[in-house]
Amino acid sequence: MIEQFVNFVIRPPRSEYNPDQYLWEEDFILAGRKYKRLDLELTNARGYILKCSHYVPAFIPENTALPCVVYCHGNSGCRADANEAAVILLPSNITVFTLDFSGSGLSGGDYVSLGWHEKEDLKCAVSCLRDNKQVSTIGLWGRSMGAVTCLLYGAEDPSIAGMVMDSAFTNLYDLMMELVDVYKIRVPKFTVKMVVQYMRRIIQKRAKFDIMDLNVLKLAPKMFIPALFGHGLNDMFIQPHHCDRIHQAYGGDKNIIKFDGDHNSPRPQSYYDSVSIFFYKTLRPPMLPTTRSKLHVGAFKVGSITNESFFFEIINGLRSANTAACSSSRDAPNIPHDSTSVVELLSSMNQLSIKNENDLDFLLDENCSLSEIDGDSVGSRLQDKTSRRNEESCSFTSSNRESWGRCSSLGAASDESFSANNNDKQNLTVKALATPLRQNQRQSQRKPMEKSKQKKIQALWKKIKREKVEMGDSLSSRLKMCLGQSPRHKRSRSSGGITTS
């Protein structure tokens, strides 16, 4: 029985996985942008090989450095656990670095130490990132054992920009004493301390660390790195009061989030939203220029990029001629060059509720320029457009972002706003004139039609916005379903081991 308890601490089930199957692909697309996975090996201070992966944009402009978050997995975990972090942080222009700690996953080593030796592995990873000229500030994100690792390392390196700690424990000795009661281990109470002391000597001999030294509660008052704490309300393995005590003792800027779930349950969307906002504020990622891709059918789907000048040609040219008016087949290789009407073309491409040519009036101003397409702001602009008679002009900038579910768009850098400020040729700030379309020809007929047309436009925009939201929610639901599934990598059991994370 003692051997089982020892394995419970220092030799839990080890993750076995195929990196090509369970990690992100070497080249992949997320939220409409291209990224790549860079695999590398590091050697820690004890001579063990650490398997690492770094997720970065496929193209980073010269002399541009991006912040990076190092994800630290939990006990019996591996770097595949960082897939959720990549989904959340990459669209915000924050790169993600992850590694298998020594004794875990595919890295070398025979034992884990619940954070004690793992902090040296983390130090090795941070040192590697410091030498990378394309990495600026560094943040840490840990779960369970990884959260304790972040706290232990953060106490030694105050230059870390921010830390997120999910389900950290105060000290290992108290945790072991609690687990005896939680799991109702049949050991007489007067012998529990004797058993723990005996385990302490075995662990110290095998894994080379003292369980009495593993106490982050003593370090918390001396730490001033901005921190976000998270913990499941139904966690019986590491109970919520551990997080409360660390949060209360922590010396720096801090916040705590409690959510429904146990130690291993998928985290709710609100938690990921908070993590995204936290790292966006602490790491201050720069905005990257827009990478234009060729327009294709379904250009308004979530995560794709819209070529507005091309739509101007479709709307302005085809409306009168009923033929495709593409200026370049290179820009739109999938658009049929036949007599397809603009209504059918836009309806099939955008999957929006555009049913007749009158619905296109609000897309163009009086100079036949493309008006901005934004479900949140255009509705109010259109109301002014139909109610005003003067030629007062106004401008606004799109607030839409390429999103991959809800969590990845919060706090994300806006590619469109960057190009608006730095590249006049790709300026996406569009002026929408308040004067109604064809005012001079229809001035006499406009008064009786104002109210009906206004209602029609508002109803159309509501339906368009609803359909776009449904597409985003559907993708977000599928993503959360994938993240919430059971572990995707096989974990082998050693004799007497108990699975934790």
C-alpha positions as CSV (number, residue, x, y, z in Angstrom):
1,M,0.0,0.0,0.0
2,I,2.8,2.4,0.8
3,E,4.2,1.8,-2.7
4,Q,0.9,2.8,-4.2
5,F,0.9,6.0,-2.3
6,V,4.4,6.8,-3.4
7,N,3.5,6.2,-7.1
8,F,0.5,8.3,-6.6
9,V,2.8,11.3,-5.9
10,I,5.9,10.8,-8.0
11,R,5.0,8.2,-10.7
12,P,1.4,8.7,-11.9
13,P,0.2,7.3,-15.2
14,R,2.4,8.7,-18.0
15,S,0.8,10.2,-21.2
16,E,1.5,8.3,-24.4
17,Y,0.6,10.2,-27.6
18,N,1.6,10.7,-31.2
19,P,2.6,14.4,-31.7
20,D,1.4,14.4,-35.3
21,Q,-2.0,13.1,-34.2
22,Y,-2.7,14.9,-31.0
23,L,-1.0,18.2,-31.4
24,W,-1.9,21.0,-33.9
25,E,-0.6,20.3,-37.4
26,E,2.8,21.6,-38.4
27,D,0.9,24.1,-40.7
28,F,-2.6,24.9,-39.8
29,I,-5.2,27.7,-40.2
30,L,-7.0,29.2,-37.2
31,A,-9.5,32.1,-37.4
32,G,-8.6,32.7,-41.1
33,R,-4.9,33.0,-40.5
34,K,-2.0,30.6,-41.0
35,Y,0.1,29.3,-38.2
36,K,2.8,26.7,-37.7
37,R,4.1,24.4,-35.0
38,L,7.8,24.4,-34.3
39,D,9.0,21.3,-32.5
40,L,12.3,21.5,-30.6
41,E,14.2,19.7,-27.8
42,L,15.8,21.3,-24.8
43,T,18.1,19.8,-22.2
44,N,17.4,20.7,-18.6
45,A,19.9,21.0,-15.7
46,R,19.6,17.3,-14.8
47,G,20.4,16.2,-18.4
48,Y,16.9,15.1,-19.4
49,I,15.6,15.8,-22.9
50,L,12.5,18.0,-22.9
51,K,10.1,17.8,-25.9
52,C,8.7,21.2,-26.7
53,S,6.4,22.9,-29.2
54,H,6.0,26.6,-30.2
55,Y,2.9,27.8,-32.0
56,V,3.6,30.9,-34.0
57,P,2.1,32.8,-37.0
58,A,3.3,31.5,-40.3
59,F,4.5,35.1,-41.1
60,I,5.9,37.6,-38.6
61,P,7.0,40.9,-40.1
62,E,10.7,41.8,-39.8
63,N,11.7,43.5,-36.6
64,T,8.4,42.4,-34.9
65,A,8.4,40.6,-31.6
66,L,5.3,38.9,-30.2
67,P,4.6,38.0,-26.6
68,C,4.5,34.3,-25.6
69,V,2.6,32.3,-23.0
70,V,4.3,29.1,-21.7
71,Y,1.6,26.5,-20.9
72,C,2.4,24.2,-18.0
73,H,0.4,20.9,-18.0
74,G,-0.8,19.1,-14.9
75,N,0.2,15.9,-13.3
76,S,-0.1,12.9,-15.7
77,G,-0.5,15.5,-18.6
78,C,1.5,16.5,-21.6
79,R,1.9,19.3,-24.1
80,A,-1.2,18.2,-26.0
81,D,-3.1,19.8,-23.1
82,A,-2.0,23.2,-24.5
83,N,-4.2,22.9,-27.6
84,E,-7.0,24.9,-25.8
85,A,-4.5,27.7,-25.0
86,A,-3.5,27.9,-28.7
87,V,-7.1,28.3,-29.7
88,I,-7.6,31.2,-27.3
89,L,-4.3,33.1,-27.5
90,L,-3.1,32.8,-31.1
91,P,-5.8,35.0,-32.6
92,S,-4.8,37.7,-30.2
93,N,-1.2,37.6,-31.6
94,I,0.2,35.8,-28.6
95,T,2.3,32.8,-29.4
96,V,2.1,29.6,-27.3
97,F,5.0,27.6,-26.0
98,T,4.4,24.2,-24.4
99,L,6.6,21.3,-23.2
100,D,6.5,17.9,-21.6
101,F,8.0,18.2,-18.2
102,S,10.7,15.8,-17.2
103,G,9.1,12.5,-16.2
104,S,5.9,13.3,-18.2
105,G,4.8,12.7,-21.8
106,L,7.7,12.1,-24.2
107,S,10.4,13.8,-22.2
108,G,13.1,12.0,-20.3
109,G,13.0,11.3,-16.6
110,D,11.5,8.7,-14.4
111,Y,9.7,10.7,-11.8
112,V,7.6,13.9,-11.4
113,S,8.0,16.2,-8.4
114,L,4.7,18.2,-8.6
115,G,6.5,21.4,-9.4
116,W,9.8,21.2,-7.5
117,H,12.0,20.0,-10.4
118,E,9.5,21.2,-13.0
119,K,10.3,24.8,-12.2
120,E,13.9,24.1,-13.6
121,D,12.3,22.7,-16.8
122,L,10.3,25.9,-17.0
123,K,13.4,28.0,-16.4
124,C,15.0,26.2,-19.3
125,A,12.0,27.0,-21.6
126,V,11.9,30.7,-20.6
127,S,15.7,31.0,-21.2
128,C,15.2,29.6,-24.7
129,L,12.4,32.2,-25.4
130,R,14.6,35.0,-24.0
131,D,17.1,34.1,-26.7
132,N,14.5,34.3,-29.4
133,K,14.4,37.8,-31.0
134,Q,10.8,37.3,-32.1
135,V,9.6,36.9,-28.6
136,S,8.9,39.9,-26.4
137,T,7.2,39.6,-23.0
138,I,6.5,36.2,-21.5
139,G,3.5,35.0,-19.5
140,L,2.7,31.7,-17.7
141,W,-0.4,29.5,-17.7
142,G,-0.5,26.4,-15.5
143,R,-3.0,23.9,-14.4
144,S,-2.7,21.8,-11.2
145,M,0.9,20.8,-11.0
146,G,1.7,23.3,-13.7
147,A,0.1,26.1,-11.6
148,V,2.4,25.3,-8.7
149,T,5.3,25.2,-11.1
150,C,4.4,28.7,-12.3
151,L,4.2,30.0,-8.7
152,L,7.6,28.4,-7.8
153,Y,9.3,29.9,-10.9
154,G,7.6,33.2,-10.6
155,A,9.0,33.7,-7.2
156,E,12.5,33.6,-8.8
157,D,11.8,35.6,-12.0
158,P,9.8,38.8,-11.4
159,S,10.2,39.8,-15.1
160,I,7.3,37.5,-16.0
161,A,4.5,39.7,-17.3
162,G,1.5,37.7,-16.0
163,M,0.4,34.3,-14.7
164,V,-2.8,32.3,-14.9
165,M,-3.0,29.5,-12.3
166,D,-5.8,26.9,-12.4
167,S,-6.3,24.6,-9.4
168,A,-3.0,25.3,-7.5
169,F,-2.4,23.7,-4.1
170,T,-0.9,25.5,-1.1
171,N,1.6,22.8,0.0
172,L,2.1,19.1,-0.7
173,Y,2.0,17.9,2.9
174,D,-1.4,19.3,3.7
175,L,-2.7,18.0,0.4
176,M,-1.6,14.5,1.2
177,M,-3.2,14.7,4.6
178,E,-6.5,15.8,3.0
179,L,-6.5,13.1,0.4
180,V,-6.4,10.5,3.2
181,D,-9.8,11.7,4.3
182,V,-11.3,12.5,0.9
183,Y,-10.5,9.0,-0.5
184,K,-11.2,7.3,2.8
185,I,-7.9,5.4,2.9
186,R,-8.1,2.7,5.5
187,V,-5.2,3.8,7.7
188,P,-5.6,4.5,11.4
189,K,-5.5,8.2,12.1
190,F,-2.7,7.9,14.6
191,T,-0.5,6.2,12.0
192,V,-1.2,8.7,9.2
193,K,1.6,11.0,10.1
194,M,4.0,8.2,10.5
195,V,3.1,6.8,7.1
196,V,3.5,10.3,5.5
197,Q,6.9,10.6,7.1
198,Y,7.9,7.2,5.8
199,M,6.7,8.2,2.3
200,R,8.7,11.4,2.6
201,R,12.0,9.5,3.0
202,I,11.2,7.2,0.1
203,I,10.2,10.2,-2.2
204,Q,13.3,12.1,-1.2
205,K,15.5,9.1,-2.0
206,R,13.9,8.4,-5.4
207,A,12.7,11.7,-6.8
208,K,15.4,13.9,-5.0
209,F,13.1,16.4,-3.3
210,D,11.5,17.0,0.1
211,I,7.7,17.2,0.2
212,M,7.9,19.5,3.1
213,D,9.7,22.1,1.0
214,L,7.0,22.2,-1.6
215,N,5.0,25.1,-0.1
216,V,3.9,28.0,-2.3
217,L,1.9,29.7,0.5
218,K,5.2,30.9,2.0
219,L,6.3,32.4,-1.4
220,A,3.0,34.1,-2.3
221,P,3.3,37.3,-0.1
222,K,6.7,38.1,-1.8
223,M,5.3,37.8,-5.4
224,F,4.1,40.8,-7.3
225,I,3.5,39.5,-10.8
226,P,-0.1,40.1,-12.0
227,A,-2.0,36.9,-11.4
228,L,-5.4,35.4,-12.3
229,F,-6.5,32.4,-10.1
230,G,-9.1,29.9,-11.2
231,H,-10.7,26.9,-9.4
232,G,-13.6,24.5,-9.8
233,L,-16.2,24.7,-7.0
234,N,-16.7,20.9,-7.0
235,D,-13.0,20.0,-7.0
236,M,-12.5,17.3,-4.4
237,F,-8.9,16.5,-5.3
238,I,-7.5,20.0,-4.7
239,Q,-10.3,21.7,-2.7
240,P,-11.1,25.3,-3.5
241,H,-9.8,26.6,-0.1
242,H,-6.3,26.0,-1.4
243,C,-6.9,28.7,-4.1
244,D,-8.5,31.0,-1.6
245,R,-5.5,30.9,0.7
246,I,-3.0,31.5,-2.0
247,H,-5.1,34.4,-3.4
248,Q,-5.4,35.9,0.0
249,A,-1.7,35.8,0.7
250,Y,-0.6,36.9,-2.8
251,G,1.2,40.2,-2.8
252,G,0.7,41.5,-6.3
253,D,-2.3,42.4,-8.5
254,K,-4.6,39.5,-8.4
255,N,-8.1,38.2,-9.3
256,I,-9.9,35.0,-8.6
257,I,-12.6,33.1,-10.6
258,K,-14.7,30.3,-9.3
259,F,-16.6,28.1,-11.7
260,D,-18.7,25.0,-11.8
261,G,-16.8,21.8,-12.3
262,D,-14.3,19.4,-10.7
263,H,-10.6,19.0,-11.0
264,N,-10.6,17.5,-14.5
265,S,-13.8,18.9,-16.0
266,P,-13.7,21.2,-19.1
267,R,-13.5,24.9,-18.1
268,P,-16.5,27.1,-18.9
269,Q,-16.4,29.7,-21.7
270,S,-16.4,32.6,-19.2
271,Y,-13.2,31.4,-17.8
272,Y,-11.5,31.3,-21.1
273,D,-12.8,34.8,-21.9
274,S,-11.2,36.1,-18.7
275,V,-7.9,34.4,-19.5
276,S,-7.9,36.0,-23.0
277,I,-8.6,39.4,-21.6
278,F,-6.0,39.0,-18.8
279,F,-3.2,38.1,-21.1
280,Y,-4.2,40.8,-23.6
281,K,-3.9,43.4,-20.9
282,T,-0.7,42.2,-19.3
283,L,1.3,41.1,-22.5
284,R,0.1,44.0,-24.8
285,P,0.5,42.1,-28.1
286,P,1.1,44.2,-31.2
287,M,-1.3,44.3,-34.1
288,L,-0.1,42.5,-37.2
289,P,-0.9,43.5,-40.8
290,T,-3.7,41.7,-42.5
291,T,-2.7,38.7,-44.6
292,R,-5.1,38.7,-47.6
293,S,-6.2,35.4,-49.0
294,K,-8.0,34.8,-52.3
295,L,-11.8,35.4,-52.1
296,H,-13.8,32.2,-52.3
297,V,-17.3,31.0,-52.0
298,G,-18.5,31.5,-48.4
299,A,-16.4,34.6,-47.8
300,F,-18.6,35.8,-45.0
301,K,-18.2,32.6,-43.0
302,V,-16.6,32.8,-39.6
303,G,-12.8,33.2,-39.9
304,S,-12.6,34.3,-43.5
305,I,-11.4,37.6,-45.0
306,T,-13.6,39.8,-47.1
307,N,-12.3,41.7,-50.1
308,E,-14.5,44.8,-50.0
309,S,-13.2,46.4,-53.2
310,F,-14.2,43.2,-55.0
311,F,-17.8,43.4,-53.6
312,F,-18.0,47.0,-54.8
313,E,-17.4,45.8,-58.3
314,I,-20.0,43.0,-58.0
315,I,-22.7,45.3,-56.6
316,N,-22.0,48.4,-58.7
317,G,-21.3,46.6,-62.0
318,L,-23.6,43.6,-62.0
319,R,-26.6,45.4,-60.7
320,S,-27.0,47.2,-64.0
321,A,-25.6,44.7,-66.4
322,N,-26.6,41.4,-64.7
323,T,-23.1,40.0,-65.5
324,A,-20.1,39.3,-63.3
325,A,-17.9,42.4,-63.1
326,C,-14.7,40.9,-61.6
327,S,-11.7,43.0,-62.5
328,S,-9.4,40.2,-61.9
329,S,-9.9,36.4,-62.1
330,R,-6.9,36.1,-59.8
331,D,-8.8,37.9,-57.0
332,A,-11.9,35.8,-57.4
333,P,-11.1,32.4,-59.0
334,N,-14.3,30.8,-57.9
335,I,-16.8,33.4,-59.1
336,P,-18.8,32.2,-62.2
337,H,-18.5,34.5,-65.2
338,D,-22.0,34.1,-66.5
339,S,-25.3,35.9,-66.2
340,T,-25.9,35.1,-62.5
341,S,-27.6,38.0,-60.8
342,V,-25.9,39.8,-58.0
343,V,-28.7,38.8,-55.7
344,E,-28.1,35.1,-56.3
345,L,-24.3,35.6,-56.2
346,L,-24.3,37.3,-52.9
347,S,-26.9,35.0,-51.4
348,S,-24.9,31.9,-52.4
349,M,-21.5,33.4,-51.3
350,N,-22.5,35.0,-48.0
351,Q,-25.4,32.7,-46.9
352,L,-27.3,35.9,-45.9
353,S,-30.9,36.9,-46.4
354,I,-30.5,39.0,-49.6
355,K,-33.6,38.1,-51.7
356,N,-34.0,40.9,-54.3
357,E,-32.2,43.9,-55.8
358,N,-33.9,46.4,-53.6
359,D,-32.2,44.9,-50.6
360,L,-28.9,46.1,-52.1
361,D,-29.8,49.8,-51.8
362,F,-28.4,50.1,-48.3
363,L,-25.0,48.6,-49.4
364,L,-24.1,51.6,-51.6
365,D,-24.0,55.3,-50.9
366,E,-25.0,58.0,-53.4
367,N,-21.6,57.8,-55.0
368,C,-22.0,54.1,-55.6
369,S,-19.3,53.3,-53.0
370,L,-19.6,50.3,-50.8
371,S,-21.0,51.1,-47.3
372,E,-19.5,49.4,-44.3
373,I,-21.1,46.0,-43.4
374,D,-21.4,45.8,-39.6
375,G,-24.4,44.3,-37.9
376,D,-23.9,46.3,-34.7
377,S,-23.4,49.8,-36.1
378,V,-24.9,50.0,-39.5
379,G,-28.5,49.7,-38.3
380,S,-28.3,53.0,-36.5
381,R,-26.5,54.6,-39.5
382,L,-29.2,53.5,-41.8
383,Q,-31.8,55.1,-39.6
384,D,-30.0,58.4,-39.9
385,K,-29.6,57.8,-43.6
386,T,-33.3,57.6,-44.2
387,S,-34.3,60.3,-41.8
388,R,-31.9,63.1,-42.8
389,R,-32.2,65.2,-45.9
390,N,-29.0,67.1,-45.9
391,E,-25.7,65.8,-47.2
392,E,-23.9,65.6,-43.9
393,S,-21.4,62.8,-44.1
394,C,-20.1,60.5,-41.4
395,S,-17.5,57.7,-41.1
396,F,-17.0,54.7,-38.9
397,T,-14.6,51.8,-38.7
398,S,-15.5,48.1,-38.6
399,S,-15.4,46.5,-35.2
400,N,-15.7,43.0,-36.6
401,R,-12.9,40.6,-35.9
402,E,-12.0,37.3,-37.4
403,S,-13.1,34.9,-34.7
404,W,-12.8,31.3,-33.9
405,G,-15.6,30.9,-31.4
406,R,-16.3,33.5,-28.7
407,C,-13.3,33.1,-26.6
408,S,-10.7,33.8,-29.3
409,S,-12.1,37.2,-30.4
410,L,-12.2,38.9,-26.9
411,G,-9.2,41.2,-26.5
412,A,-7.9,40.1,-29.9
413,A,-5.9,42.5,-32.0
414,S,-7.9,43.9,-34.9
415,D,-6.1,43.2,-38.2
416,E,-8.4,45.6,-40.0
417,S,-7.6,48.5,-37.7
418,F,-3.9,48.0,-38.2
419,S,-4.1,48.1,-41.9
420,A,-6.3,51.2,-41.7
421,N,-3.6,53.0,-39.8
422,N,-0.6,51.8,-41.8
423,N,-1.6,51.0,-45.3
424,D,-3.7,53.4,-47.3
425,K,-4.1,51.0,-50.1
426,Q,-5.8,48.5,-47.8
427,N,-7.8,51.1,-45.8
428,L,-11.0,49.5,-44.6
429,T,-12.4,52.7,-43.0
430,V,-15.4,53.4,-45.3
431,K,-17.5,56.5,-45.5
432,A,-21.2,56.2,-45.5
433,L,-23.1,59.3,-46.7
434,A,-26.2,60.2,-44.8
435,T,-27.9,61.4,-47.9
436,P,-30.4,58.7,-49.2
437,L,-29.5,56.8,-52.3
438,R,-30.7,58.5,-55.6
439,Q,-32.1,61.4,-53.6
440,N,-32.4,63.7,-56.6
441,Q,-34.5,61.2,-58.6
442,R,-36.7,59.9,-55.7
443,Q,-37.1,62.9,-53.5
444,S,-40.8,63.3,-54.4
445,Q,-41.5,59.6,-53.8
446,R,-39.4,59.1,-50.6
447,K,-41.7,60.6,-48.0
448,P,-44.4,57.9,-48.1
449,M,-41.8,55.1,-48.4
450,E,-39.5,56.2,-45.6
451,K,-41.1,54.3,-42.8
452,S,-41.7,51.1,-44.7
453,K,-38.2,51.1,-46.1
454,Q,-36.7,51.8,-42.7
455,K,-38.5,48.9,-41.2
456,K,-37.5,46.6,-44.0
457,I,-33.9,47.5,-43.7
458,Q,-33.9,47.1,-40.0
459,A,-35.6,43.7,-40.3
460,L,-33.1,42.6,-42.9
461,W,-30.1,43.6,-40.8
462,K,-31.5,41.8,-37.8
463,K,-31.9,38.6,-39.8
464,I,-28.4,39.0,-41.3
465,K,-26.9,39.5,-37.9
466,R,-28.8,36.6,-36.4
467,E,-27.6,34.2,-39.1
468,K,-24.0,35.3,-38.7
469,V,-24.2,34.9,-35.0
470,E,-25.7,31.4,-35.5
471,M,-22.8,30.5,-37.7
472,G,-20.3,31.7,-35.1
473,D,-22.2,30.0,-32.2
474,S,-22.3,26.7,-34.2
475,L,-18.5,26.8,-34.7
476,S,-17.9,27.7,-31.1
477,S,-20.1,24.8,-29.9
478,R,-18.2,22.4,-32.0
479,L,-14.9,23.7,-30.7
480,K,-16.1,23.5,-27.1
481,M,-17.3,20.0,-27.7
482,C,-13.9,19.0,-29.0
483,L,-12.1,20.6,-26.0
484,G,-14.6,19.0,-23.6
485,Q,-14.2,15.5,-24.8
486,S,-12.3,12.9,-22.8
487,P,-8.5,12.9,-23.0
488,R,-7.4,12.3,-26.6
489,H,-4.1,10.7,-25.7
490,K,-3.7,7.3,-24.2
491,R,-2.4,7.3,-20.6
492,S,-0.7,4.1,-19.4
493,R,-1.0,3.0,-15.8
494,S,2.0,2.1,-13.7
495,S,1.4,-0.4,-11.0
496,G,-0.6,1.2,-8.2
497,G,-0.9,4.5,-10.0
498,I,-3.9,6.8,-9.7
499,T,-4.8,9.1,-12.5
500,T,-4.8,12.8,-11.7
501,S,-4.3,15.9,-13.8
